[in-house]
Amino acid sequence: MTATDLASADAGFPAIAPLAPRRSAAEIAYERLRAAVITLALPPGTVLSRTALAARLGVSQTPVREALLRLQEEGLIDVVPHSATRVAKIDMASAREANFLRLALEVEIVRRLAAAPSPVLAGGLRAEVARLKELRLQDEQAGFAEADEAFHGLLYGAAGVPRLRDLIRSRSGHLDRLRRLHLPSPGKADQIVADHAALADAIIAGEPAAAERHLRRHLSGTFADIERIRAEAPAYF
């Protein structure tokens, strides 16, 4: 078939939409298991049975095995041959490395965004800050954590590097669990709202230096309180 034939054939079916990509059972199992680990619904030390997980997820053991392999690659589970598979404890070295990587990327992102303020981005940032404030008032921690991530995801998208967010996510399992552990601390959620509001204002006002300063403070908050976090939940480390 020639290029002309292909073009003609394509033109003959204008109303047929392409099929959406289907997610595999392994991908779904991975996402759900990872979410349970990151949110601490499956805390460090939890024994993971492939049989039980397959029954819970309604799939065979094969996709569960594939999902566990991916989580093992991220360092989120420990697999001991001929023994048990457990959720890994939070590794501080991994958490610090992920925070270093995230800080390096997001400093460049916020400086670029603040150097060329966008009205569209301004509206998006204000909406995300308003959503955070509302969820804080409702004391909805799960939704609040998701809104926190959405705010940062908006920055990556606005800078034209959304796939770098996926890179950060793949390296940030230990950091994300540490942040979830810190979130219920008195005043932490309020500080996140204040940090996001200040960062948004700096970007909208076209102030790169101020945007960088607010971001650095925001991303260093958990590590500034690390000793208390570890003292209150020693089994997680």
BASE-234871 format. One record per residue: x, y, z of N, C-alpha, C in turn. Coordinates in steps of 0.1 Angstrom, whole numbers, plus 5000, padded with zeros to 4 digits. Last residue first. Layout:
! residues N
    nx    ny    nz   cax   cay   caz    cx    cy    cz
     X     Y     Z     X     Y     Z     X     Y     Z
...
//
This chain:
! residues 237
    nx    ny    nz   cax   cay   caz    cx    cy    cz
  5120  5033  5608  5133  5036  5602  5143  5025  5605
  5097  5028  5621  5096  5031  5607  5109  5033  5600
  5101  5026  5648  5099  5014  5640  5099  5016  5625
  5101  5053  5657  5114  5046  5655  5113  5033  5647
  5085  5077  5658  5081  5065  5651  5094  5057  5647
  5095  5097  5674  5081  5094  5676  5077  5081  5668
  5121  5100  5665  5119  5096  5679  5105  5092  5681
  5118  5108  5639  5123  5095  5641  5121  5090  5656
  5107  5134  5643  5100  5124  5636  5105  5110  5639
  5128  5146  5657  5116  5144  5664  5107  5133  5657
  5147  5146  5636  5150  5140  5649  5137  5137  5657
  5136  5162  5615  5138  5148  5614  5140  5140  5627
  5130  5188  5609  5123  5182  5621  5125  5167  5622
  5144  5194  5587  5146  5202  5599  5140  5196  5611
  5132  5177  5569  5145  5173  5574  5149  5182  5586
  5108  5192  5564  5107  5178  5570  5121  5174  5576
  5117  5216  5552  5110  5216  5564  5110  5202  5571
  5129  5219  5527  5138  5216  5538  5130  5213  5552
  5110  5227  5509  5115  5214  5508  5125  5210  5519
  5105  5254  5518  5095  5244  5518  5100  5230  5518
  5130  5267  5514  5124  5266  5528  5114  5255  5528
  5131  5265  5487  5141  5259  5495  5136  5257  5509
  5109  5281  5479  5110  5266  5476  5120  5259  5485
  5116  5306  5488  5104  5300  5494  5104  5285  5491
  5139  5311  5472  5140  5311  5486  5128  5304  5493
  5128  5310  5446  5138  5300  5450  5139  5299  5465
  5111  5332  5447  5105  5319  5445  5115  5308  5449
  5130  5353  5451  5120  5350  5462  5114  5336  5460
  5143  5351  5426  5150  5349  5438  5141  5346  5450
  5121  5357  5407  5128  5344  5408  5136  5341  5421
  5093  5372  5406  5104  5373  5415  5112  5360  5416
  5067  5376  5395  5079  5377  5387  5092  5379  5395
  5044  5372  5408  5049  5386  5409  5062  5387  5400
  5040  5345  5405  5031  5354  5399  5036  5368  5398
  5061  5336  5422  5061  5333  5407  5052  5342  5400
  5053  5346  5447  5066  5350  5441  5067  5347  5426
  5029  5333  5450  5029  5348  5450  5042  5353  5443
  5037  5307  5452  5028  5311  5441  5029  5326  5440
  5052  5308  5476  5058  5304  5464  5050  5309  5452
  5032  5315  5494  5043  5324  5492  5050  5321  5479
  5015  5292  5492  5010  5305  5489  5021  5315  5486
  5033  5272  5500  5027  5272  5487  5022  5285  5483
  5037  5280  5527  5048  5279  5518  5043  5279  5503
  5011  5278  5538  5018  5291  5538  5029  5291  5528
  5006  5250  5535  4998  5260  5528  5005  5273  5527
  5027  5241  5551  5027  5237  5537  5018  5247  5529
  5019  5250  5576  5031  5255  5570  5032  5252  5555
  4996  5236  5580  4995  5250  5579  5007  5256  5573
  5007  5210  5583  4998  5213  5571  4997  5228  5569
  5022  5214  5607  5029  5210  5594  5020  5214  5582
  5009  5218  5631  5014  5230  5624  5020  5227  5610
  5017  5187  5644  5011  5200  5647  5017  5211  5639
  5020  5161  5620  5026  5169  5631  5019  5182  5632
  5010  5147  5598  5001  5150  5609  5007  5158  5620
  5034  5148  5580  5022  5156  5578  5013  5158  5589
  5054  5129  5585  5055  5142  5591  5042  5150  5590
  5047  5108  5569  5048  5105  5584  5048  5119  5591
  5049  5119  5544  5035  5115  5549  5036  5113  5564
  5076  5122  5543  5068  5134  5543  5054  5131  5548
  5084  5096  5542  5089  5104  5553  5080  5117  5554
  5073  5088  5518  5068  5082  5531  5072  5090  5543
  5088  5103  5501  5074  5106  5502  5068  5099  5514
  5114  5093  5505  5111  5107  5508  5096  5109  5510
  5110  5067  5495  5114  5069  5509  5111  5083  5513
  5103  5073  5467  5095  5065  5476  5098  5067  5491
  5115  5088  5447  5111  5094  5459  5103  5086  5469
  5120  5079  5421  5132  5080  5431  5128  5084  5445
  5097  5082  5408  5103  5069  5408  5115  5068  5418
  5093  5110  5410  5084  5100  5416  5090  5087  5418
  5112  5120  5392  5113  5123  5407  5104  5113  5414
  5101  5110  5368  5115  5106  5373  5116  5108  5388
  5077  5123  5367  5077  5109  5368  5090  5104  5373
  5087  5149  5364  5079  5146  5376  5079  5131  5378
  5097  5148  5339  5107  5148  5350  5100  5146  5363
  5075  5150  5323  5080  5137  5325  5091  5136  5336
  5070  5178  5322  5061  5169  5330  5067  5156  5333
  5082  5203  5314  5090  5191  5317  5082  5181  5326
  5071  5228  5311  5073  5220  5299  5081  5207  5301
  5064  5243  5332  5078  5245  5327  5081  5236  5315
  5039  5234  5337  5040  5247  5332  5054  5250  5326
  5046  5208  5348  5038  5210  5335  5040  5223  5329
  5058  5216  5371  5066  5208  5361  5059  5209  5348
  5037  5229  5384  5049  5236  5381  5057  5229  5370
  5019  5208  5388  5015  5220  5379  5027  5228  5375
  5031  5193  5406  5030  5188  5393  5026  5199  5383
  5028  5209  5429  5042  5207  5423  5041  5202  5409
  5000  5205  5432  5006  5219  5431  5020  5218  5424
  4998  5178  5435  4992  5184  5423  4998  5198  5421
  5009  5174  5460  5016  5168  5449  5011  5175  5436
  4989  5187  5475  5003  5191  5476  5010  5186  5464
  4967  5170  5469  4967  5184  5464  4981  5190  5465
  4975  5147  5483  4973  5147  5469  4974  5161  5462
  4974  5157  5509  4987  5152  5504  4986  5152  5489
  4946  5163  5511  4956  5173  5512  4970  5169  5506
  4935  5138  5509  4932  5147  5499  4942  5159  5499
  4945  5128  5534  4947  5121  5521  4946  5131  5510
  4935  5147  5553  4949  5145  5551  4952  5138  5538
  4913  5170  5559  4913  5158  5550  4928  5155  5546
  4904  5191  5573  4913  5182  5580  4913  5168  5572
  4891  5212  5562  4884  5199  5564  4892  5188  5571
  4911  5230  5561  4900  5233  5569  4892  5220  5572
  4927  5217  5541  4932  5219  5554  4921  5222  5564
  4910  5219  5519  4913  5206  5525  4919  5207  5538
  4912  5247  5516  4899  5241  5519  4901  5227  5525
  4939  5251  5510  4933  5257  5522  4920  5251  5526
  4941  5236  5486  4949  5232  5498  4943  5238  5510
  4925  5252  5469  4921  5238  5472  4928  5233  5485
  4940  5275  5469  4927  5276  5475  4922  5262  5478
  4962  5266  5455  4964  5271  5469  4951  5271  5476
  4951  5260  5430  4956  5249  5438  4958  5253  5453
  4943  5286  5422  4933  5275  5424  4938  5264  5433
  4967  5298  5420  4958  5303  5429  4947  5293  5432
  4978  5283  5399  4985  5283  5412  4975  5288  5422
  4960  5289  5377  4962  5275  5382  4968  5275  5396
  4965  5317  5374  4952  5312  5378  4952  5297  5383
  4992  5316  5367  4988  5323  5379  4974  5318  5384
  4991  5303  5343  4997  5296  5354  4993  5303  5367
  4979  5324  5328  4973  5310  5329  4978  5303  5341
  4997  5344  5330  4984  5346  5336  4977  5333  5338
  5031  5338  5338  5020  5335  5329  5007  5337  5336
  5063  5353  5341  5050  5350  5346  5039  5348  5336
  5093  5346  5337  5083  5349  5327  5069  5345  5331
  5106  5340  5360  5112  5350  5351  5103  5354  5340
  5091  5321  5372  5090  5335  5378  5096  5345  5369
  5099  5299  5357  5085  5303  5357  5083  5317  5362
  5126  5298  5364  5122  5300  5350  5108  5305  5349
  5124  5293  5392  5131  5305  5387  5127  5308  5372
  5111  5268  5392  5104  5280  5397  5111  5293  5393
  5131  5251  5379  5117  5253  5374  5111  5266  5379
  5153  5253  5395  5154  5258  5382  5140  5260  5376
  5142  5241  5418  5147  5255  5419  5148  5261  5405
  5135  5216  5409  5124  5225  5412  5129  5240  5413
  5160  5202  5406  5151  5204  5395  5141  5216  5397
  5171  5204  5432  5179  5209  5420  5170  5211  5409
  5151  5191  5447  5154  5205  5449  5162  5211  5437
  5152  5165  5438  5140  5173  5436  5143  5188  5437
  5178  5158  5446  5174  5158  5432  5162  5167  5429
  5175  5160  5473  5186  5167  5466  5182  5169  5452
  5155  5141  5478  5153  5155  5481  5163  5164  5474
  5169  5118  5472  5157  5122  5464  5154  5137  5466
  5188  5118  5492  5192  5119  5478  5181  5123  5469
  5172  5115  5514  5180  5128  5513  5185  5129  5498
  5161  5090  5510  5153  5102  5512  5160  5114  5509
  5184  5074  5511  5176  5075  5499  5167  5087  5499
  5192  5078  5538  5201  5082  5527  5193  5083  5514
  5170  5068  5552  5172  5082  5552  5182  5086  5541
  5145  5046  5544  5160  5048  5543  5163  5062  5542
  5120  5031  5561  5124  5043  5555  5139  5045  5555
  5119  4995  5555  5119  5007  5564  5123  5019  5556
  5098  4977  5531  5111  4982  5537  5109  4994  5546
  5076  4952  5536  5077  4966  5533  5090  4971  5539
  5088  4918  5528  5083  4929  5537  5084  4943  5531
  5086  4885  5523  5087  4897  5516  5080  4908  5525
  5104  4858  5540  5093  4867  5538  5096  4879  5529
  5121  4832  5524  5116  4838  5537  5105  4847  5533
  5134  4825  5501  5129  4814  5510  5125  4819  5524
  5150  4857  5500  5147  4843  5494  5144  4833  5504
  5135  4885  5509  5145  4876  5514  5141  4862  5508
  5130  4917  5498  5126  4903  5494  5138  4894  5499
  5116  4947  5508  5127  4938  5509  5123  4924  5506
  5104  4976  5490  5101  4963  5497  5114  4955  5498
  5114  4999  5480  5103  5000  5489  5099  4987  5495
  5133  5000  5460  5138  5000  5474  5127  5001  5484
  5126  4999  5434  5126  5012  5440  5130  5012  5455
  5128  4972  5431  5137  4980  5424  5138  4994  5429
  5105  4964  5446  5118  4961  5451  5129  4969  5444
  5086  4973  5429  5087  4980  5442  5100  4976  5448
  5089  4956  5408  5091  4970  5406  5093  4977  5419
  5083  4932  5421  5096  4933  5415  5099  4948  5413
  5056  4936  5426  5065  4935  5437  5080  4937  5433
  5046  4934  5400  5044  4947  5408  5054  4947  5419
  5051  4908  5394  5057  4918  5386  5057  4932  5394
  5034  4895  5413  5049  4893  5413  5056  4904  5406
  5010  4904  5404  5014  4908  5417  5029  4906  5418
  5008  4891  5379  5009  4906  5380  5013  4911  5394
  5007  4864  5390  5018  4869  5381  5019  4884  5381
  4986  4857  5406  4998  4860  5413  5009  4866  5403
  4956  4874  5393  4965  4862  5395  4977  4867  5402
  4933  4896  5411  4941  4892  5400  4949  4879  5403
  4921  4909  5433  4913  4902  5423  4920  4899  5410
  4934  4920  5454  4934  4928  5442  4925  4922  5431
  4932  4899  5472  4927  4912  5476  4925  4921  5464
  4945  4878  5459  4931  4877  5463  4925  4891  5465
  4971  4889  5458  4963  4886  5445  4948  4884  5448
  4977  4891  5485  4976  4903  5477  4968  4900  5464
  4978  4864  5492  4968  4873  5498  4966  4885  5490
  4999  4855  5476  4986  4849  5475  4975  4858  5481
  5020  4871  5484  5015  4872  5470  5001  4866  5469
  5022  4889  5513  5019  4875  5508  5014  4877  5494
  5043  4908  5531  5034  4908  5519  5034  4894  5514
  5044  4922  5563  5047  4910  5555  5037  4910  5543
  5056  4954  5573  5044  4946  5569  5048  4934  5560
  5078  4970  5575  5078  4958  5583  5066  4949  5580
  5061  5001  5572  5074  4993  5572  5073  4981  5581
  5026  4998  5565  5037  5004  5571  5050  4996  5570
  5003  5005  5543  5012  4993  5545  5024  4998  5551
  4996  5030  5545  4986  5021  5548  4992  5007  5550
  5015  5048  5538  5017  5041  5551  5006  5033  5555
  5015  5058  5513  5006  5064  5523  5007  5058  5537
  5033  5041  5501  5036  5055  5502  5027  5062  5513
  5019  5016  5501  5031  5017  5508  5035  5032  5511
  4996  5022  5486  4994  5017  5500  5007  5018  5508
  5008  5029  5462  5001  5039  5469  4999  5035  5484
  5019  5004  5455  5028  5015  5458  5021  5026  5466
  4995  4989  5450  5004  4985  5461  5014  4997  5465
  4985  5004  5429  4977  5003  5441  4986  4999  5453
  5005  5002  5409  5000  5015  5414  4993  5014  5427
  5007  4974  5406  5018  4982  5410  5014  4995  5416
  4982  4967  5396  4986  4962  5409  4998  4970  5415
  4983  4981  5372  4973  4985  5382  4977  4980  5396
  5004  4967  5360  5005  4981  5362  4995  4986  5372
  4993  4941  5358  5005  4943  5366  5007  4958  5369
  4972  4944  5341  4969  4941  5355  4981  4943  5364
  4977  4973  5320  4978  4959  5323  4975  4957  5338
  4956  4996  5304  4965  4993  5315  4965  4979  5318
  4953  5003  5270  4948  4996  5281  4959  4994  5292
  4950  5034  5252  4959  5023  5257  4953  5017  5269
  4921  5037  5232  4929  5042  5243  4938  5031  5248
  4919  5036  5196  4917  5030  5209  4926  5036  5220
  4909  5066  5178  4918  5055  5181  4915  5049  5195
  4876  5069  5164  4886  5074  5174  4896  5062  5176
  4861  5075  5134  4866  5064  5143  4878  5069  5151
  4854  5094  5117  4846  5093  5129  4851  5083  5139
  4869  5092  5093  4871  5103  5102  4864  5102  5116
  4877  5072  5073  4872  5069  5086  4874  5080  5096
  4890  5081  5050  4877  5074  5049  4870  5071  5062
  4915  5089  5056  4905  5099  5053  4891  5093  5053
  4928  5065  5056  4926  5072  5068  4915  5082  5067
  4928  5059  5029  4921  5050  5038  4918  5057  5051
  4943  5080  5019  4929  5078  5014  4921  5070  5024
  4968  5074  5031  4961  5087  5034  4946  5086  5030
  4973  5050  5019  4972  5051  5034  4964  5063  5037
  4976  5057  4993  4965  5047  4997  4963  5048  5011
  4998  5073  4994  4986  5079  4990  4974  5070  4994
  5018  5055  5002  5014  5066  5011  5001  5072  5007
  5006  5022  4991  5014  5034  4990  5010  5044  5000
  5009  4988  5000  5000  5000  5000  5009  5012  5000
//
